[in-house]
Amino acid sequence: MTVVVSRFRSVADALIAQGVLEQAGIESSIRSDNAGGQYPALDAASLLVRADDVEAAREVLQAAAKD
């Protein structure tokens, strides 16, 4: 089961966070729906991780935000 660990205003921001998690060894995926590109203004994205990784992922993302 996957859980939303964070939400972002854009897919680009979510991709950066996904890279941070990947470097920490945490697998993640991005969920976004802009109607197949029809509505680029709806570019918000959710970053999902396995339920077992939520706490570690939040810690990694918080530490990265401080840097």
Phi and psi in degrees as GROMACS dihedral restraints (atoms count N, CA, C in turn):
[ dihedral_restraints ]
;  ai    aj    ak    al  type     phi  dphi    fc
    3     4     5     6     1  -104.7    20    10
    4     5     6     7     1   153.4    20    10
    6     7     8     9     1  -132.7    20    10
    7     8     9    10     1   142.9    20    10
    9    10    11    12     1   -71.3    20    10
   10    11    12    13     1   120.8    20    10
   12    13    14    15     1   -97.1    20    10
   13    14    15    16     1   -25.2    20    10
   15    16    17    18     1  -164.1    20    10
   16    17    18    19     1   157.8    20    10
   18    19    20    21     1  -121.8    20    10
   19    20    21    22     1   146.6    20    10
   21    22    23    24     1  -131.6    20    10
   22    23    24    25     1   155.8    20    10
   24    25    26    27     1   -72.6    20    10
   25    26    27    28     1   -23.2    20    10
   27    28    29    30     1  -143.4    20    10
   28    29    30    31     1   158.9    20    10
   30    31    32    33     1   -64.4    20    10
   31    32    33    34     1   -35.5    20    10
   33    34    35    36     1   -59.2    20    10
   34    35    36    37     1   -44.2    20    10
   36    37    38    39     1   -64.3    20    10
   37    38    39    40     1   -40.0    20    10
   39    40    41    42     1   -64.6    20    10
   40    41    42    43     1   -36.8    20    10
   42    43    44    45     1   -65.0    20    10
   43    44    45    46     1   -37.4    20    10
   45    46    47    48     1   -63.4    20    10
   46    47    48    49     1   -47.4    20    10
   48    49    50    51     1   -63.0    20    10
   49    50    51    52     1   -37.3    20    10
   51    52    53    54     1   -62.4    20    10
   52    53    54    55     1   -38.7    20    10
   54    55    56    57     1   -64.0    20    10
   55    56    57    58     1   -38.3    20    10
   57    58    59    60     1   -63.3    20    10
   58    59    60    61     1   -44.6    20    10
   60    61    62    63     1   -65.2    20    10
   61    62    63    64     1   -39.5    20    10
   63    64    65    66     1   -60.9    20    10
   64    65    66    67     1   -41.6    20    10
   66    67    68    69     1   -62.8    20    10
   67    68    69    70     1   -27.8    20    10
   69    70    71    72     1   -88.3    20    10
   70    71    72    73     1     0.9    20    10
   72    73    74    75     1    81.4    20    10
   73    74    75    76     1    20.9    20    10
   75    76    77    78     1  -107.6    20    10
   76    77    78    79     1   119.2    20    10
   78    79    80    81     1   -74.5    20    10
   79    80    81    82     1   143.5    20    10
   81    82    83    84     1  -150.0    20    10
   82    83    84    85     1   169.3    20    10
   84    85    86    87     1  -141.6    20    10
   85    86    87    88     1   160.6    20    10
   87    88    89    90     1  -115.4    20    10
   88    89    90    91     1   134.9    20    10
   90    91    92    93     1  -118.4    20    10
   91    92    93    94     1   125.8    20    10
   93    94    95    96     1  -149.5    20    10
   94    95    96    97     1   148.2    20    10
   96    97    98    99     1  -140.5    20    10
   97    98    99   100     1   106.1    20    10
   99   100   101   102     1  -115.3    20    10
  100   101   102   103     1    32.0    20    10
  102   103   104   105     1    58.3    20    10
  103   104   105   106     1    46.3    20    10
  105   106   107   108     1    64.6    20    10
  106   107   108   109     1    29.1    20    10
  108   109   110   111     1    92.0    20    10
  109   110   111   112     1    -4.4    20    10
  111   112   113   114     1   -68.6    20    10
  112   113   114   115     1   -28.5    20    10
  114   115   116   117     1  -129.2    20    10
  115   116   117   118     1    76.3    20    10
  117   118   119   120     1   -62.0    20    10
  118   119   120   121     1   -20.9    20    10
  120   121   122   123     1   -67.3    20    10
  121   122   123   124     1   -20.7    20    10
  123   124   125   126     1   -93.1    20    10
  124   125   126   127     1    53.0    20    10
  126   127   128   129     1   -91.8    20    10
  127   128   129   130     1    11.5    20    10
  129   130   131   132     1   -60.4    20    10
  130   131   132   133     1   152.4    20    10
  132   133   134   135     1  -143.3    20    10
  133   134   135   136     1   150.4    20    10
  135   136   137   138     1  -112.3    20    10
  136   137   138   139     1   139.6    20    10
  138   139   140   141     1  -103.2    20    10
  139   140   141   142     1   123.3    20    10
  141   142   143   144     1  -113.8    20    10
  142   143   144   145     1   143.6    20    10
  144   145   146   147     1  -135.0    20    10
  145   146   147   148     1   166.7    20    10
  147   148   149   150     1   -63.4    20    10
  148   149   150   151     1   147.8    20    10
  150   151   152   153     1   -54.9    20    10
  151   152   153   154     1   -35.8    20    10
  153   154   155   156     1   -68.6    20    10
  154   155   156   157     1   -18.2    20    10
  156   157   158   159     1  -102.7    20    10
  157   158   159   160     1     1.5    20    10
  159   160   161   162     1   -58.0    20    10
  160   161   162   163     1   -51.1    20    10
  162   163   164   165     1   -61.9    20    10
  163   164   165   166     1   -47.4    20    10
  165   166   167   168     1   -63.0    20    10
  166   167   168   169     1   -41.1    20    10
  168   169   170   171     1   -63.5    20    10
  169   170   171   172     1   -42.7    20    10
  171   172   173   174     1   -62.9    20    10
  172   173   174   175     1   -41.4    20    10
  174   175   176   177     1   -62.4    20    10
  175   176   177   178     1   -44.7    20    10
  177   178   179   180     1   -63.1    20    10
  178   179   180   181     1   -45.0    20    10
  180   181   182   183     1   -66.5    20    10
  181   182   183   184     1   -38.8    20    10
  183   184   185   186     1   -65.3    20    10
  184   185   186   187     1   -42.0    20    10
  186   187   188   189     1   -63.5    20    10
  187   188   189   190     1   -39.8    20    10
  189   190   191   192     1   -67.0    20    10
  190   191   192   193     1   -35.1    20    10
  192   193   194   195     1   -67.9    20    10
  193   194   195   196     1   -28.0    20    10
  195   196   197   198     1   -75.5    20    10
  196   197   198   199     1   -26.0    20    10
